């Protein structure tokens, strides 16, 4: 035990935070695996109760985040530079955008963009007839809406609050509680309130690790089964998990410069090539028409979509928009912590533009091109997306869409590779953030030791493995959304902290 303590001290680890983190992983895994059905019922019921009571609050919060960031961007505070006026950037603008985008999106953009529209056309809001031409425009628009400016706005507030605290106070750790440093609470990271905030963050991160990779495994297994003529089943699922965990373990071990940065750059290029091939393999005119109609609908109905479910109940808003906003809130601190780490030398306006503009454009390209291709295929009778969704489910249908492309084997391989790399970069950021999270706040700023990063990469890979073997990844997904409630309550506090820090900076 003495040797372990000395090693932890050498690594600069906060033992209390580390203990809480490891206990959280053990608790979640035990709770789910002890009685998977009971856990699923309990967590599902808890989430539905949260939606019923706090659903409109998520909608109001998202609008607040958007207008607050718009105010900061246009205000005199936009020139505030993280790390001081003389600070230099660590990464090129392209690499910074790549890491920002990949950490914020992960494999979700691949999983959803091709087929999400099919959920909307059959049950559209606003009194629109199902499967009408207007319902298809709405379906495109809602994909852009749920993954667009509003979503990235939710990421923006924790990213700014944490960036200010991290560089102003020269912290050696990245903790969510540090985002509230502007409230005037001395050494907030060590207070009971700060510990609670950090515990909730850890629970959300662990749930995110299990839920995200767990949800993508069926799709990846179907893809690899098609490419390599492998039998679907448990063994293939385990093989895919081992591949993903191995890759992000290696990447996080190599570090930001040689690991995450290079993977993000590679994935941006690969994704662009993938989308260009799709665009020129289909009816470009039809794709443009679909894209324009969806974009126009999203712009003209932005306020209606944003407020649906505030003044009166809406089953569609509860099932989709509130679900998505809770999802982004749960992931917001995680993404914000990572963005803070890579944003030294950037100013406040750059972070806002980088997230709202480039983040949104990146997600929109997937929805407009891949989603547009699938939708046009459905309308032209070339692809039976809607029927496939009913018969085979989401994962199989996503693979069927890619398999309908020219050079299907090559495109399917690229599709799976992009997904794996997205998952890897997302997990890398999780491992980095939790590694920083368990460091002491004092001391010299440095990257967490590679052994600490690798250890967390392996730990975060355990939960999705157990979920595939013994349970259902939806349990972890619902858990993420439950943890979003206490995290949501921190957003107004982070906004207050930001304004106080910026006003104090203005006075100096």
N, C-alpha and C positions, 0 to 999 in steps of 0.2 A: 504493500500500500504506500509505503514511504517513497519507493522508486516511482510509482505512478504519480504521486503528488509533485515530486520534483520535475517529472517530465511535463506535467500540465503547467507548472509554473514557468518552465523554460519556454513553452509555447505561448505563454501569455494568456492562458485560458481562465475565464471567470467560472469557478467551479459550481457556483449556485446556478448560473444560467445553463451550464452544461448539464447539470443534474436534472433541471427542469425539462430541458430539451429531450434528453434520453428517456426520461419518465413519460413524456408526451407520446413519443414513438411507441413505447411499450404499452402504454394505456390504450391507445387507439387500436393497435394490432390485437391486443387481448380482448378488448370490448367487442370487436368485430368478429373475431375467430371463435370466441367462447360460445356465442349463440348468434350466428349470422342473421337469422330471420328476425330475432328480437331486436338486434341492432338496427336492421333495415327499417322495421316498423317504427321504432322509437325515433330514429333520425328523420325519417320521412314525415312523421306526424309533427315533429318539432319544426321542420321547415315549413310545412303548410300553415302552422299556427303563426309563424313569423310573417309569412306572406299576407295572411289575413289581417294582421294587426298593423304591420309596418310597411306593407307593400307600397302605398302612396309616398311614404317617406323616401324610399329609394328613388322614386321618380323626381321628387323635389330636389333631393341631394344632387342628382346628376345634372339637372339644370343649373343649380348653384355652382357646381364645379366648372361648368362650361363658361358661365358669365364671369366667374371669379378669375379664371385664367385669362379670359379676354381682357378684363380690366387690367390685370398685371402686365400683360403683353403691351398694351397701349399706353400704360402709365410711365412715369419717370423711373419706376423701379425696374423697367425692362433691361437696363444696362448693368444691373447688379451682377458682378462676376464672382463665380464660386472659386474660392481659394485666394481671393485678393486680386487687385488690379494687375499685379505683375505675374500672376500664375500662368503657366503654359499648359496647353492641352497635352494629354498623354496619347491620344489616338487621333488619327486623321478623321476628317468629317465623314467620309464614306464608311470607315470602319465603325465609327461611333453610331451612325445611323443604322448600320447593319446589326450591331449588338443590341441597340435599343429596340429595333423591330423584332428581332428573333426572340429576345427575352420576354417581350410583351405579348407575343402571339403564340409561340410554341407550335405544336402540331395541330392546334385547333382550327387554324385557317384551312389546312388541307382536309381535315375531317369534315368540316361543315360547308365550305364554299361551293362544292359541286352539287349538293343535294338539299341544302337548307330551304331553298325556295319551294320545294315540293310539299313541305309542311304547311306553308302559308296559303297556297292557291286553293286548297280544299276547305279552308275555314278562315276567310279573310274578315277583318273588322270593318267598321265604317259602313256597314250595310251593303258591301260589294258582293255581287253574285259569285259563288264559287266557280272556279274554272273559266271565268270570263276573261276577256282580254285585259280588262282593268285589274283583275286579280293577279295576273302574271306581272304586270307593272308594279303592283303593290309588293309582290313576293320578292322581286329584285330590290326594291327600295328598302324593305325591311332587313334584308341581309346587309346592305350598306349602312343602314341606321344602327343596327345592333353591334356592328364591328367598326364603326366610324368615329367621328369627332367626339360624340358623347362618351363612348367607351374610353378613348384615350384621355379625355378630360378627367375621368375618374382616376386614371393613373397619375395625372399631372400634379395634383395637390401633394400627395406623399412624396413624390419625386423632388419637388421644390423644397418642401419643409425639411426633408432629410438632407438634401444637398447643402442647405444653409447651415444646419447644425453640424454636419460632418466636417465641413471645411472651416467654419468660423471657430469652432471649439477644438479643432485639431484632434478629433476623436480617433482612437485606435480601433474602435468597434463600430459596427453598423447595427443599430437597434431601433426598432420602431418608436420606442419611448423617447429617443433622442429628438424626434420630430417635434416634440412638445417643449423643447428647451426654452423657447421664447415666452412661455407662460410664467417664467420667473421662479419655478420650483428648483431649488438647488440640488444638483446631482440627481436628477429625476430618474435616471436609469437604475439607481439603487433603492428607490422608494418602493413601497408596497404597490402603489398605483402603477409605477413604471414596470415592475415585475409582472403585474397582471396583464398589462398591455402586450408585453413581450411574449407571455405565455400564449395568449390568444393568437398572436402572429405565428408562433411555432406550430400550434394546432392546425391553423389554416394552411401553412406551408407543407406540413406532413400529409395532410389530406389532399392537397394539390398534387403532391408527388405521386401518391397512390392512385388518385382518381384520374389524372390526365393520362398517364401512360397506360393505365388499365383500360381506359375507354378506347385507346387507339390500337391496342393489341389485336382485337378481332379483325380490324381493317388491314393491318400490316400482315397478319397471318394469311388472310385471304389473298393478298397481293403476292406474297412469297410462294404460296401454294400454287397460284396460277403461273408464276414465272418459272419456278423450278420443278413443277409437277410433284409437289409434296402433298402428303396426306394432311388434311386439317385435323386439329385436335390439340390435346393438352401439351404434348411434346413439342409441337411447333410453336405454341404460345410461349412455352418456357424458353425455347431457343431464341425467339424474337426478343423477349425480355432480357436475356443474357447479352444479346448483341447490343441493345440500347444501353444497358447499364455499363457494359464494357467500354463502349465508345465515350460516354460522358465521364466515366471514371478516368480514362486516359486523358481526355480533354482538360478536365478540371485539374488533373495532376500536372499537366504542362503549363497551366497558368493562363492569365488573361491574354498576354501577348501572343503566345504560341498556340494556345488552345482555342478559347472561345472566340477571339478576334478572327483567327484564320477560318474557323468553321463558319462563322457568320458571313464573312466575305464570300466564301465558297458557296454557301447556300443562296445568297442573294443572286449571284451569277447563274447558278443552276436553276433557280426559280424563274428568273427572267427568261432564260432559254426555253424552259418548259412552257411558259405562258405564250411566248412568241410562236412556238411550234403549234400550239392549240389554235391560236388566232389565225394563222395562215393555213390551217388544215380544215377550216370550216367556212361557212358562208359569212364573210366579213361584213357584208351589208346587213344581213339579218342580225349579226352580233352587235353592230353599231346601233341598230334600231332598238334592240332589246336594252342595251346599255343606256341610251339616251332617254327612253321612256322611264326606266327605273330611276335614273338620276333626277329627272324632272319631278317625278312623283316624290322622291325623298326630300327635295328642296322645298317644293310647294306644300308638302304635308309634314314638314319637320316639327312644327309646333304641335300639330294634332297628334303625331306619333309620340312626342315627348310627354304630353299631358294626358294621354289615354290611360285611364285608371286612377286619376287624381280626384276628380270631382265625383265620379261614380264608378262602381265596380265594372271591371272588364275582364272576362275570362281569358281573352287573348293576351291582355297586358300581364295578367298574373302568370300565365303559362309561359310567356316568352320574354317580354320586355323586363319585367321585374326579376325574372330568373337571370337574365343576362346582366342587369345592373348589379344584382347581388354577387354574381360571379366576378365581375370586374372589381367590385369593392373588396372581395376576398383576396384577389390577386394584386390589388393596387399597391399595398405596402411592400410586397415582395418585389414587384417590378420597380417601384420607387427606390428601394434600397439599392438595387443593382444599378439603376440609372445614376444615382448619387455617386456610386463608386467610380463610374467611368466618365463623369462629367466635370472633372477638375479643369478649370480654365474656360469653361463655357459660361455664357451669361444666361440670365433668366429667360430672356426672349428667345434665345437659341433652343433651350430645352422645350419651351412651349411650342415653337414652330416645328421642331424636330418631331415631337409627339403628335400634335394635332394635324400637321400637314403631311409629313412623310409617313408617319404611322398609318394615317387614314388612307393615303394614296396606295400604300402597299397592300392593305387589306382589300381595298376596293378593286384593285387589279385582279385579284383572285376571284372575287365574287362576280365581277363583270365578264371576265374571260372564261374561267372554268365553269362558273355557274351559268353564264350566258350560253356557253356551248351546250351544256346539258339541257337547259330550258328550250333552246332552239331545236335540239334533237327530239325532245318530247313533242313540240308543236309540229315538227315536220314528219313525225312518225318513225324516225330513225332509232330512237332510244325510248324504252318504256320505263322511264324513271319512276313515275307515280305507281305503276303496278308492281315494279320491282321492290319499291319501298314497302308495300303491303305484303309481298310474298317472301322477300329475303331479308328485309331489314336494312338499316342504314349502312353498315360496314360493307356488305356485299354489293349494295347498289353503287356506292362510291367507287368500288373497284370495277364494276360493270361499265360505268361511265368512261373511265380511263381506257378500258379494254376496247371500247368502240372507236377509239382514235386510230388514225393511220399509224403504222409502226407501233402497234399496240404493245408488243413485248418490251420494246425500248422505252416507250412512254410510261408503261407500268413500272418498270425498273426505276426510272427517274422519279416518278411519283413516290414510290416507297423510300427511295434514298432521301428525297427532300423531307419527307415525314420524319425519318429517323434522325436527320441532322437537326430539324426543328426541335424534336424532343430532346436531343442531346444538348443543344444550346440552352434550352429552357431549364433543363436539369442542372446544367453547369451553373447557371445563375442562382438556382436554389441552393446548391452546395456552397457556392461562394458566399452567399448572403448568410446562411446559417453558420458557416465557419467564422465570418466576421461577427455574427451575433453573439457567439460564445466567448469572444475575446474581452479582456478588460478594457474599459473606456480610456484609462490613462495609458501612457506609454507612447512610443514613436509610431507614427502611421506606417504600416507595412502590410503586405499581403499575408493572409493566414498561411501557416506552414503547409506545404503540399501534402503531408501525411494527414493533417487535419481535414483538408479539403477532400482527399481521397476517402477518408473514413466516412465522412458525411455522404459522399456520393454513393457508397455501398449501402449505408443505412437507409437512405431514401429509396434505394432500389428494392429493399426487402418487402415493403408494404405492397407494391403492385404485384409482386410475385405471390404473396400470400393471398391476395384478393383473387387472382386468377385461379389459384389452386383450391381455395376453400369458400370463396364468397362471391360477391358481386361488386364491380367497381362503382356502381351507382351509389353504394353506401358512402364511399369516400367523397363522391361528387356532392351528395347532399350535405355531408359534414362540412365541406368547404363553404357552402352557402349559409349554414347555420353560424359558422364563425364570422361571417360577414356582418352580422348584426352588431356585436360589440366593436368591430373595426369601423363600421359606419359611424358610430357615435364619436369616434376620434377625429373624423373629417372636419367638423366645425372647429374643434380645438386646434387642429393643424393649421386651418386658415387664420385663426386668431394669432397663433404663434408666428406664422409667416409675416403678417402685417406688423406685429410688434418688432420682430427682428429687422424688417426693412426700414421701419421708422427710426429705430435706434441707429441703424447704419447711416441714415440720412443726416442725423444730428452730428455724427462724428466727422 
